[in-house]
Every structure is written in C-alpha cells, then in structure tokens.
C-alpha cells in the first residue's frame, strides 16, 4: 500500500528540499520568548525551522510564533492536538492563520478528527499536518499498559496508515520505525523524527533514539534536535556539525 499524494502541497515540499538546513528542526524547549530569541540568533542561518512546543507556547502564547514567522523562520507548532473533531478543527484554523509551516495532531484521535484537521489546514496551502504515532518515550512494555495491541512497529504502521488515508501530510515517529513505513507506505509523505541525538549525547527522557545519520539513512524527511544544540556552548557550531552528520 502506498500513501496518496497529499492535496495542495507538492510532494517535493513534503519530503524536504535538498538543502539540509530545511531538514533540521531546532526545538525551542524553553520557557521565555527571550530565551527562544537568544537561541535563534545563536543558531543563525544553520537552521531555518524551529519547533514551538507546549512549554514555550504555554508560557508565551501565539506571539512567539508570530515573531518567528515575521523573522522569516519556519515554525513547527508541536502542540499535538487530540480532542473532538470540532475543537481540533478550530485550533488548526487558528494555527493556519498564524502562518506556521507544520503542526501536529495525535493519530489516535481517529479518522474523523484527522480529516477535519486536514480540511481546516487548507486555508494555509503550505501548512503540513503531521500525525503523531507512538511517542518516542514509549517502549514495548508500555503499550500493553495503555491498551495498545501489538508491538511498537505494528502500532506505528497502523496509526500512520490511518493518518495518511485521511490526508495527513506526514507522521511523527522514531527512526526505528521509518524503514518499515517507507517499505509499506512509500515515499510521498513526510516523516519527522524526534529523539535525535548526536553520537555520545545523553538520551534524556527519550527511549527510541537515533543519531542524525541513522535517522536520515533510515528515510527521515526531517529530524528534530533540541538540547544538544540549544544547550551547547556554541549552538551554531553544533547545528553545523549535525548538518554534516546528516550526510546530505
């Protein structure tokens, strides 16, 4: 089975450009706009896309997103929407108005919720809706406890299949599952891999992790890197080193 070409966005955009800077997403997991600005300035032109997640968005609200978009950066809004379809649709419409380039919804929200999210995103033709499959903090023995049948790979594949069938432009998963997704579902959709750590870095609370090279080799379209860059003594040098490790 192969995913259908998503409506409205060229596949070349879905799977990322040849410029490796387009494929590195820097996570702004900080609590103030001032700290976020400091990181963005320190990284400079080594990265073009920044993740705004629950921590920063809760602390600073939508203005931090507006400021990043106004500065010419791409924003990956990682709020993992998971609610009834009408609520998610309304939230996605607001995100589209902010000018974000990518946002996340939970695939476990079901087909109707995913379909409504994709429809709501169409007001911004460049906006990619990405479905979260199984969080990278979860491992095999956690699935039974939360009532998910099968192993992690099976669960990721099942959720990704649902998401792509409903028009999502891509999925979020660890590098471990990427080869299976590419083999079963094709190449015409984005895979964003969080939990990426340069060789020798600590894993933090991530379980299913990979190096930049491993993620790209597996078939990732984009990788998300946070603390190894944002907490580095020289963030731009670390970002450039990661770009080199991506081997693009």
CORHU-V907585 format. One record per residue. SS is DSSP state (h for helix, s for strand, l for the rest). PHI is phi in whole degrees, -180 to 180 (999 if undefined). Layout:
SS:PHI ; SS:PHI
This chain:
l:999 ; l:-121 ; l:-67 ; l:-74 ; l:-63 ; l:-63 ; l:-73 ; l:92 ; l:-121 ; l:-59 ; h:-59 ; h:-59 ; h:-78 ; h:-61 ; l:-94 ; l:82 ; l:-82 ; l:-75 ; l:-75 ; h:-60 ; h:-65 ; h:-75 ; l:-102 ; s:-105 ; s:-108 ; s:-95 ; s:-84 ; l:-92 ; l:-89 ; l:-131 ; l:-109 ; l:-136 ; h:-64 ; h:-63 ; h:-66 ; h:-64 ; h:-61 ; h:-61 ; h:-66 ; h:-60 ; h:-66 ; h:-69 ; h:-75 ; h:62 ; h:-92 ; h:-75 ; l:-144 ; l:-117 ; s:-125 ; s:-128 ; s:-89 ; s:-108 ; s:-107 ; h:-63 ; h:-62 ; h:-69 ; h:-66 ; h:-66 ; h:-75 ; h:-117 ; l:75 ; l:-68 ; h:-64 ; h:-65 ; h:-69 ; h:-58 ; h:-65 ; h:-64 ; h:-63 ; h:-64 ; l:-81 ; l:94 ; l:-84 ; s:-88 ; s:-118 ; s:-102 ; s:-86 ; s:-106 ; s:-104 ; s:50 ; s:-58 ; l:-156 ; l:-160 ; l:-65 ; h:-54 ; h:-64 ; h:-68 ; h:-64 ; h:-59 ; h:-65 ; h:-66 ; h:-65 ; h:-60 ; h:-66 ; h:-64 ; h:-62 ; h:-67 ; h:-71 ; l:88 ; l:-69 ; l:-96 ; s:-146 ; s:-148 ; s:-117 ; s:-130 ; s:-86 ; h:-59 ; h:-68 ; h:-70 ; l:99 ; h:-60 ; h:-63 ; h:-61 ; h:-64 ; h:-63 ; h:-64 ; h:-62 ; h:-64 ; h:-63 ; h:-67 ; h:-75 ; l:-68 ; l:-69 ; l:-120 ; l:-60 ; l:-96 ; l:-82 ; s:-99 ; s:-97 ; s:-116 ; s:-97 ; s:-74 ; l:-95 ; l:-118 ; l:-55 ; l:-72 ; l:-86 ; l:-99 ; l:-122 ; h:-52 ; h:-73 ; h:-81 ; h:-65 ; h:-59 ; h:-65 ; l:-104 ; l:80 ; l:-99 ; l:-83 ; l:84 ; l:-90 ; h:-62 ; h:-60 ; h:-61 ; h:-66 ; h:-62 ; h:-62 ; h:-62 ; h:-69 ; h:-64 ; h:-61 ; h:-63 ; h:-62 ; h:-69 ; h:-64 ; l:-92 ; l:101 ; l:-61 ; l:-87 ; s:178 ; s:-137 ; s:-114 ; l:-160 ; l:-79 ; h:-64 ; h:-61 ; h:-93 ; h:-60 ; h:-57 ; h:-66 ; h:-62 ; h:-65 ; h:-67 ; h:-91 ; h:-117 ; l:97 ; l:-116 ; l:-88 ; l:-154 ; s:-86 ; s:-123 ; s:-104 ; s:-111 ; l:-86 ; l:68 ; s:-92 ; l:-134 ; l:-58 ; l:-53 ; l:95 ; l:-82 ; l:-73 ; l:-89 ; l:61 ; l:-96 ; l:-83 ; l:-111 ; l:-92 ; l:-112 ; s:-156 ; l:-82 ; h:-55 ; h:-64 ; h:-62 ; h:-65 ; h:-67 ; h:-62 ; h:-68 ; l:121 ; l:-66 ; l:-84 ; s:-139 ; s:-123 ; s:-113 ; s:-128 ; l:-113 ; h:-55 ; h:-57 ; h:-93 ; h:-71 ; l:-103 ; l:-73 ; l:-63 ; l:-132 ; h:-58 ; h:-68 ; h:-66 ; h:-67 ; h:-61 ; h:-67 ; h:-64 ; h:-67 ; h:-59 ; h:-65 ; h:-66 ; h:-68 ; l:69 ; l:-101
